[in-house]
């Protein structure tokens, strides 16, 4: 993984010192909250419903054991003993005191972490496939690309005050695990005639106007990445609307101007920028790639794994659900669920962080990933170590065998924390997970993505959930809309609204009716919920959601 240079450390120390002085001026009253707001947002500090919230960047979801330990220490020393992993591969602390935030940033800086550009109208934390560098289907590790983009975009003088926030995601696999089609720029590493390059997608996004991104270039040579991305953001910076923040994202710019017009403008700007880079970016990329060399994989028997798999049904269930094929036959990718039934999706206690950090050091070449699905990954684990890892995870409450299942729910913090939220997300997620655990149906249901947002900003990605749930305020009462058929993968789709919303106490029974309908309608146990929906459409599910529709049809 990328190691900070002296320049990085000096830059971060100076930036943190500046913010410390700004915090002191806010505390002594020299700055009003309105004056302080743009300064704190540049350093990832929000003012939420009950307290300040600090959002820390985990670039492209990669960190090591020492960094995870520091995240745990920060949770204990300056927060309430836990952190919340987000769909942007960040971690949020919900209860810091303002005077403590500079100390938190200094602690992060000591292990090469920061909170820069995790908020504001700028280029946010660059995200990537959480199986990067390990996935068997991978064409190329996307993290060097993501790191190059991070260095280019950090404090870029032209892009600190864009019309709206700007998000970039990168995947190195044909199977999209980074939701690239729901980003302002989505990059997919592809091969053509023996050359590696990028498919460039722009104009994706969720929120109040969800859109699937459009292909701007089907093949961009690797050497052209930075000037081309700079051309895209430059064109958006000029064309993007500043009169209405709800119409300021690049998805609206593309929609209003048309993809062909945008392409023409980007190509023109690219032709101007390309000569200015003079290969400097490629020298940077070459140095970065050297830091992402794969670990030295160990050899040895995997008999211990096979023995445990056949002897222990609990271990076998976890292995079948939480392990993914690694590019090395003797290794597995381990997905650690931090969504034990009834727990808050994305929350990890400091003790759990330390357990995961130690497991990474002992068994996973000191590497961890954070997924956009709010789980933690050990990307490189020799199969012989899996029984020991499972035992340690089980003792820490981290061995729930539910990755990709109905209780592996993405949920935003909702009205429990967020000042923008109009309904609760966390309790709904907890109740759904608990209910289907009680019914003992989870593994029979199979792969099913439920995503929940507490407002139309869609931080819970509900638009691309197989079942999406959007919490709204209806005359002071929580009301939950259901969408069906969303998809966040390479076959991305925006879910279709099923009909009128449901009251808070009706939403879990509604989901239960949907699931029972699916179990009745599927052709066999191999047909996923999303496949059944695509085959049959909305009608049979709507009939089960709304009994009056079914009665009228009869």
C-alpha positions in Angstrom: 0.0 0.0 0.0 1.0 3.6 -0.4 3.5 5.0 2.1 3.6 8.7 2.9 6.7 10.6 1.8 8.3 13.5 3.7 6.3 15.8 1.4 3.0 14.1 2.4 3.9 14.3 6.1 4.9 17.9 6.0 1.9 18.9 4.0 -0.4 17.1 6.4 1.3 18.6 9.5 0.9 22.1 8.1 -2.7 21.6 7.1 -3.5 20.2 10.6 -1.8 23.2 12.3 -3.8 25.6 10.2 -7.0 23.9 11.3 -6.0 23.8 14.9 -5.6 27.6 14.8 -9.0 27.9 13.1 -10.6 25.8 15.8 -9.1 27.9 18.5 -10.5 31.0 16.8 -14.0 29.4 16.7 -13.9 28.5 20.4 -12.8 32.0 21.5 -15.5 33.6 19.3 -13.2 35.2 16.7 -15.0 33.1 14.1 -18.8 32.7 13.9 -20.2 29.3 13.0 -21.0 30.6 9.5 -17.4 31.8 9.0 -16.1 28.5 10.5 -18.3 26.2 8.3 -16.3 26.3 5.1 -13.1 25.8 7.0 -14.3 22.8 9.0 -15.9 21.2 5.9 -12.5 21.4 4.1 -11.2 19.1 7.0 -14.1 16.6 7.1 -15.9 18.1 10.1 -19.7 18.3 10.0 -22.2 19.7 12.4 -24.8 17.0 12.7 -28.1 16.5 14.6 -26.6 16.2 18.1 -22.9 17.0 17.8 -20.0 17.5 15.4 -19.1 14.5 13.2 -15.6 13.9 11.8 -15.4 11.9 8.6 -12.0 10.3 8.0 -10.8 9.2 4.6 -9.8 5.6 4.0 -8.6 6.1 0.4 -9.9 3.3 -1.9 -10.8 1.4 1.3 -7.2 0.3 2.0 -5.5 0.4 5.4 -3.2 -1.7 7.6 -3.3 -3.0 11.1 -1.5 0.0 12.7 -4.0 2.4 11.0 -7.0 0.3 12.2 -5.5 0.4 15.8 -5.3 4.2 15.6 -8.9 4.3 14.5 -9.8 2.3 17.6 -7.7 4.5 19.8 -9.5 7.6 18.5 -12.8 6.0 19.2 -11.9 5.3 22.8 -10.1 8.6 23.6 -12.2 11.1 21.8 -15.5 9.5 20.9 -17.8 6.8 22.4 -15.8 3.7 21.7 -17.0 3.0 18.2 -16.7 4.2 14.6 -19.1 4.0 11.7 -17.9 2.7 8.3 -19.7 4.3 5.4 -20.7 3.5 1.8 -17.8 5.9 0.7 -15.2 3.6 2.4 -14.7 6.3 5.1 -15.1 6.1 8.9 -17.2 8.6 10.8 -17.0 9.6 14.5 -20.3 10.9 15.7 -19.5 12.4 19.0 -16.2 14.4 19.0 -15.8 17.6 20.9 -14.7 20.5 18.8 -11.6 21.2 20.9 -10.4 17.6 20.5 -10.7 17.4 16.7 -7.1 18.8 16.0 -5.7 16.1 18.3 -7.7 13.5 16.4 -6.3 14.8 13.1 -2.7 14.8 14.5 -3.2 11.2 15.6 -4.4 10.2 12.1 -1.4 12.0 10.6 1.0 9.9 12.5 -0.1 6.8 10.6 -0.7 8.5 7.2 -4.4 9.3 7.4 -6.5 12.4 7.2 -9.9 13.9 6.7 -9.2 16.2 3.8 -11.9 16.5 1.1 -14.3 14.1 2.8 -16.8 16.9 2.5 -17.4 20.1 0.6 -17.8 20.8 -3.1 -14.6 19.2 -4.2 -13.3 15.8 -5.4 -14.1 13.4 -2.5 -12.4 10.3 -1.3 -11.6 8.1 -4.4 -13.2 4.7 -3.9 -12.4 1.3 -5.4 -13.3 -2.4 -5.5 -12.9 -3.8 -1.9 -11.3 -7.0 -3.3 -8.7 -4.9 -5.1 -5.4 -6.8 -5.6 -6.9 -10.1 -4.6 -9.9 -10.9 -6.8 -9.6 -13.8 -9.2 -11.6 -11.9 -11.9 -9.3 -8.9 -11.7 -7.6 -7.5 -14.8 -5.5 -5.1 -12.8 -5.3 -3.8 -9.3 -7.3 -0.5 -9.4 -5.6 1.0 -6.3 -2.6 2.6 -8.1 -5.0 4.4 -10.4 -7.1 5.5 -7.4 -3.9 6.7 -5.5 -2.8 8.7 -8.6 -6.2 10.3 -8.7 -6.0 11.0 -5.0 -2.7 12.8 -5.3 -3.9 14.7 -8.3 -7.1 15.9 -6.8 -5.9 16.7 -3.2 -5.9 20.5 -2.9 -6.1 20.9 -6.7 -6.4 24.7 -6.9 -9.0 24.7 -9.7 -11.3 22.2 -8.1 -11.8 23.3 -4.5 -15.1 25.1 -5.2 -16.9 23.0 -7.8 -20.6 23.5 -8.4 -21.2 20.4 -6.1 -19.4 17.5 -4.6 -17.6 15.2 -7.0 -17.1 11.4 -6.6 -14.8 9.0 -8.5 -14.7 5.2 -8.3 -12.4 2.7 -10.0 -12.8 -1.1 -10.6 -10.2 -3.4 -12.0 -12.7 -6.2 -12.8 -15.5 -6.9 -15.3 -17.7 -7.6 -12.3 -18.3 -4.2 -10.8 -18.0 -4.1 -7.0 -17.4 -0.3 -6.8 -20.7 0.9 -8.1 -18.9 2.9 -10.8 -22.1 3.7 -12.8 -23.5 5.7 -9.8 -20.5 8.0 -9.7 -19.6 11.3 -11.3 -16.7 9.6 -12.9 -16.6 5.8 -13.0 -13.5 4.0 -14.3 -13.4 0.4 -15.3 -10.0 -1.1 -16.2 -10.2 -2.9 -19.6 -7.9 -4.5 -22.1 -7.9 -3.9 -25.9 -5.4 -5.4 -28.3 -3.1 -6.3 -25.4 -3.2 -2.7 -24.0 -4.7 -1.8 -20.6 -6.8 1.3 -20.4 -10.1 2.5 -19.0 -13.7 2.6 -19.9 -14.8 6.1 -18.7 -18.4 6.5 -17.4 -19.7 9.9 -16.3 -22.9 11.4 -14.9 -24.0 8.7 -12.6 -25.4 9.5 -9.2 -28.3 8.8 -6.8 -30.0 11.4 -4.5 -33.2 13.1 -5.5 -32.5 12.6 -9.3 -31.0 9.1 -9.7 -29.2 8.4 -12.9 -27.0 5.7 -14.3 -23.8 7.0 -15.8 -23.1 7.1 -19.5 -20.0 5.9 -21.4 -17.9 8.9 -22.4 -15.0 6.8 -23.8 -15.1 3.1 -24.2 -11.2 3.0 -24.2 -8.9 5.5 -22.7 -5.1 4.7 -22.7 -3.6 4.6 -19.2 -1.2 7.4 -20.1 -4.1 9.8 -20.7 -5.9 9.3 -17.4 -5.1 12.5 -15.6 -5.4 15.0 -18.4 -8.7 13.3 -19.4 -10.1 13.4 -15.9 -8.9 17.0 -15.6 -10.7 17.8 -18.8 -13.9 16.3 -17.5 -13.8 18.2 -14.2 -12.8 21.4 -16.0 -15.8 21.2 -18.4 -18.1 20.5 -15.4 -16.7 23.3 -13.4 -17.6 25.7 -16.2 -21.0 24.2 -17.2 -22.2 23.0 -13.9 -25.1 25.0 -12.4 -24.5 27.1 -9.4 -28.0 28.6 -9.2 -29.6 25.5 -7.7 -27.7 23.0 -5.6 -30.2 20.3 -6.4 -29.3 20.6 -10.1 -25.6 21.1 -9.7 -24.2 17.6 -10.0 -22.6 16.5 -13.2 -25.4 14.1 -13.9 -27.7 17.1 -14.4 -25.0 18.8 -16.6 -24.8 15.8 -18.8 -28.6 15.4 -18.9 -29.2 19.1 -19.8 -26.4 19.3 -22.4 -26.4 15.8 -23.8 -23.6 13.3 -23.7 -22.4 14.1 -27.2 -22.0 17.8 -26.4 -20.1 17.0 -23.2 -17.9 14.5 -25.1 -17.0 17.2 -27.7 -16.1 19.7 -25.0 -14.1 17.2 -23.0 -12.1 16.1 -26.0 -11.3 19.7 -26.9 -10.2 20.5 -23.4 -8.2 17.2 -23.3 -6.3 18.1 -26.5 -5.3 21.3 -24.7 -4.3 19.7 -21.4 -2.6 16.6 -22.7 0.7 18.2 -23.8 1.0 20.0 -20.4 1.5 16.8 -18.4 4.7 15.8 -20.3 4.7 12.3 -18.8 5.1 13.5 -15.2 1.9 11.7 -14.2 3.3 8.4 -15.7 6.4 8.7 -13.6 4.2 9.2 -10.5 2.1 6.2 -11.5 5.2 4.0 -11.9 6.4 4.9 -8.4 3.0 4.3 -7.0 2.6 0.9 -8.7 5.8 -0.3 -7.1 4.2 0.3 -3.6 1.2 -1.9 -4.5 3.2 -5.1 -5.4 1.4 -8.2 -4.2 2.6 -9.7 -1.0 4.8 -12.8 -1.0 2.2 -15.5 -0.8 3.0 -18.5 1.5 2.8 -22.1 0.4 1.7 -25.0 2.4 -1.1 -27.5 3.0 -4.7 -26.4 3.2 -5.7 -29.6 5.0 -6.6 -27.7 8.2 -9.2 -25.7 6.3 -10.7 -28.8 4.6 -10.8 -30.7 7.9 -12.7 -27.9 9.7 -15.0 -27.4 6.7 -16.2 -31.0 6.8 -16.2 -31.3 10.6 -17.8 -28.0 11.8 -21.2 -26.9 10.2 -20.9 -23.4 11.8 -17.5 -22.9 10.2 -18.8 -24.4 6.9 -21.7 -22.0 6.8 -19.4 -19.0 7.4 -16.9 -20.3 4.8 -19.7 -20.8 2.2 -21.0 -17.3 2.8 -18.1 -15.0 3.8 -15.2 -16.3 1.6 -14.5 -15.3 -2.0 -12.1 -16.9 -4.5 -8.6 -15.4 -4.5 -6.3 -15.2 -7.5 -4.0 -17.6 -5.6 -5.7 -21.1 -5.2 -4.3 -21.6 -1.7 -5.8 -18.3 -0.5 -9.2 -16.8 0.2 -10.6 -13.3 0.5 -12.4 -13.0 3.9 -15.3 -10.7 4.3 -15.9 -9.8 7.9 -19.5 -8.9 8.6 -20.0 -6.1 11.1 -23.7 -6.6 10.8 -24.5 -9.1 13.5 -28.3 -9.5 13.6 -29.8 -6.6 15.4 -26.7 -4.4 15.3 -26.2 -1.1 13.6 -24.9 -1.6 10.1 -21.5 -0.2 9.7 -20.7 0.3 13.4 -17.6 -1.3 14.8 -16.6 -1.2 18.4 -13.0 -0.2 19.2 -12.3 -3.8 20.6 -13.5 -5.2 17.3 -11.3 -2.9 15.3 -8.3 -4.1 17.3 -9.2 -7.7 16.7 -9.4 -7.1 13.0 -6.1 -5.2 13.1 -4.4 -8.1 14.8 -5.8 -10.7 12.5 -4.5 -8.6 9.6 -1.0 -8.6 11.1 -1.0 -12.3 11.9 -2.7 -13.8 9.0 -3.4 -11.3 6.1 -0.1 -9.7 5.2 -1.1 -6.7 7.3 -3.8 -5.6 4.9 -7.4 -4.7 5.4 -10.1 -3.2 3.1 -13.3 -1.3 3.9 -16.2 -2.2 1.5 -18.8 0.3 0.3 -21.2 -2.3 1.8 -20.0 -1.3 5.2 -18.0 -4.5 6.0 -14.3 -5.2 6.5 -12.1 -7.4 4.3 -9.0 -9.4 4.9 -7.9 -9.7 1.3 -5.1 -12.2 1.5 -5.6 -15.2 3.8 -4.0 -18.6 3.4 -6.7 -21.2 3.8 -4.8 -23.0 6.5 -5.4 -20.0 8.8 -9.2 -19.7 8.2 -10.2 -21.9 11.2 -8.2 -19.8 13.6 -9.5 -16.6 12.1 -13.1 -17.8 12.4 -12.6 -18.7 16.0 -11.2 -15.3 16.8 -13.9 -13.5 14.9 -16.6 -15.6 16.6 -15.3 -14.6 20.0 -15.4 -10.9 19.0 -19.0 -11.1 17.6 -17.7 -10.7 14.0 -18.4 -14.2 12.6 -22.0 -13.7 11.3 -22.4 -15.7 8.1 -24.5 -13.2 6.2 -22.4 -11.5 3.5 -24.7 -10.8 0.6 -27.8 -12.0 2.5 -30.9 -10.2 3.6 -29.4 -9.0 6.9 -26.2 -7.6 5.2 -28.1 -4.3 4.8 -26.6 -1.0 3.7 -28.1 1.7 5.8 -27.3 5.4 6.4 -27.3 6.8 9.9 -30.7 8.3 9.3 -32.5 10.4 11.8 -30.6 9.0 14.7 -27.6 11.2 13.8 -28.0 13.1 10.5 -29.4 16.6 10.4 -30.7 16.0 6.8 -32.6 12.8 7.5 -36.3 12.7 7.5 -36.8 9.2 8.9 -34.9 6.5 10.8 -32.8 3.9 8.9 -30.9 2.1 11.7 -34.0 0.7 13.5 -35.6 -0.5 10.3 -32.4 -2.3 9.3 -32.1 -3.9 12.8 -35.7 -5.1 12.7 -35.4 -6.6 9.2 -32.2 -8.5 10.2 -33.7 -9.7 13.4 -37.0 -10.8 11.9 -35.4 -13.0 9.2 -33.0 -14.4 11.7 -36.0 -15.5 13.7 -37.7 -17.0 10.6 -34.5 -18.9 9.8 -35.0 -18.1 6.2 -31.8 -16.1 5.4 -29.8 -18.8 3.7 -32.8 -20.2 1.8 -33.5 -16.7 0.5 -29.9 -16.4 -0.9 -28.4 -13.3 -2.3 -30.6 -10.3 -1.7 -29.5 -6.7 -1.4 -31.5 -4.4 0.8 -30.4 -0.8 1.0 -32.0 1.9 3.2 -31.8 5.7 3.1 -33.3 8.0 5.7 -33.8 10.9 3.2 -33.7 11.6 -0.6 -30.0 12.2 -0.5 -29.7 8.4 -0.8 -26.5 7.8 1.3 -27.9 4.3 1.8 -27.9 3.7 -2.0 -31.6 2.6 -1.9 -32.0 3.3 -5.6 -29.7 0.4 -6.5 -31.0 -2.1 -3.9 -32.8 -5.2 -5.1 -35.2 -3.9 -2.4 -34.7 -0.3 -1.7 -36.3 1.5 1.2 -36.5 5.3 1.4 -37.6 7.0 4.6 -39.6 10.3 4.2 -41.5 12.7 6.4 -45.2 12.8 5.6 -46.9 15.5 7.7 -44.6 14.8 10.6 -45.0 11.0 10.3 -42.3 8.6 9.0 -43.3 7.0 5.8 -41.2 4.4 3.9 -41.3 3.9 0.1 -40.2 0.7 -1.4 -38.3 0.4 -4.8 -37.7 -2.9 -6.5 -35.2 -4.1 -9.1 -32.2 -1.8 -8.4 -28.8 -3.1 -9.2 -25.3 -1.6 -8.3 -23.2 -3.9 -10.4 -22.1 -3.9 -14.1 -25.7 -4.3 -15.0 -26.7 -1.3 -13.0 -30.3 -0.2 -12.8 -32.4 2.2 -10.8 -35.2 0.5 -8.8 -38.8 1.1 -9.7 -41.1 2.5 -7.0 -43.7 -0.1 -6.0 -46.4 2.3 -4.9 -47.6 4.2 -1.8 -45.3 4.2 1.3 -45.7 2.3 4.5 -45.8 3.5 8.1 -42.8 2.7 10.4 -44.6 -0.3 12.0 -45.7 -1.6 8.5 -42.4 -1.6 6.7 -40.9 -4.9 8.1 -44.1 -6.9 7.4 -44.1 -5.4 3.9 -40.6 -6.7 3.3 -41.6 -10.0 4.7 -44.5 -10.3 2.2 -42.1 -9.4 -0.6 -39.7 -12.2 0.4 -42.4 -14.8 0.7 -43.7 -13.8 -2.7 -40.2 -14.3 -4.1 -39.8 -17.7 -2.5 -43.1 -18.8 -4.1 -42.3 -17.3 -7.5 -38.7 -18.3 -8.1 -38.0 -21.2 -10.5 -35.5 -22.8 -8.2 -33.2 -22.1 -5.3 -30.6 -20.8 -7.7 -32.7 -17.9 -9.0 -31.9 -14.7 -7.1 -34.5 -12.2 -6.1 -33.3 -9.7 -8.7 -33.5 -12.4 -11.4 -37.1 -13.3 -10.4 -38.0 -9.6 -10.5 -36.5 -9.2 -14.0 -38.3 -12.2 -15.2 -41.8 -11.4 -13.9 -41.7 -7.6 -13.4 -43.4 -5.5 -10.7 -47.0 -6.9 -10.9 -46.8 -10.1 -8.7 -44.7 -8.3 -6.0 -47.0 -5.3 -6.0 -50.0 -7.6 -5.5 -48.4 -9.0 -2.4 -47.3 -5.6 -1.1 -50.8 -4.1 -1.5 -53.5 -6.6 -0.7 -56.2 -4.3 -2.1 -54.5 -4.5 -5.5 -54.6 -8.3 -5.3 -58.2 -8.3 -4.2 -59.2 -6.0 -7.1 -57.3 -8.2 -9.6 -59.2 -11.2 -8.3 
